[in-house]
Amino acid sequence: MGMTQAVCFKCGESKRAALSACGACKSLPSTRNELMLSVMLTEGYLGASRLAFFARGMSIGRRFAIPSSDRAKLRDLVAGEAVAAQPKDEPLNPGVGY
């Protein structure tokens, strides 16, 4: 995805990658909503100025919801990240035969 600047979905601190653990609060996105919020809270998705706005708000305790207009796109992006993270020699669903 090429998103190199992100903020933590929980505390708003800056971090290098959307789906990595936060260095400040140690939170790691794991639920679908946390994953989608983490992908949204990136420079690649929001742009630098909007990301800074969200980070400032979160640093003072503000919480943001994912706009309904963005949910489908973010769900697809998160699904793409899961596929990209899967080892290439393993099936996506080991319980399903080929």
Residue pairs with C-beta under 8 A, 6 or more apart in sequence:
1 18
1 39
1 42
1 44
1 77
1 80
1 81
2 44
3 17
3 18
3 39
3 42
3 43
3 44
3 45
4 16
4 17
4 43
4 44
5 14
5 16
5 42
5 43
5 44
5 48
5 51
6 14
6 15
6 16
6 17
6 18
6 20
6 38
6 41
6 42
6 43
6 51
7 13
7 14
7 15
7 41
7 42
7 51
7 54
7 55
7 58
8 14
8 15
8 22
8 24
8 25
8 27
8 38
8 41
8 58
9 27
9 29
9 34
9 37
9 38
9 41
10 22
10 25
10 27
11 22
11 24
11 25
11 27
11 58
11 59
12 54
12 55
12 56
12 57
12 58
12 59
13 22
13 23
13 24
13 25
13 55
13 59
14 55
15 22
15 23
18 29
18 38
18 39
18 41
18 42
19 29
19 35
19 38
19 39
19 81
20 28
21 27
21 28
22 28
29 35
29 37
29 38
32 75
32 78
33 66
35 78
35 81
36 66
36 71
36 74
36 75
36 77
36 78
37 64
37 66
39 45
39 74
39 77
39 78
39 81
40 46
40 66
40 70
40 74
41 51
41 54
41 55
42 51
43 51
45 77
46 54
54 64
57 64
58 64
66 74
83 92
86 92
91 98
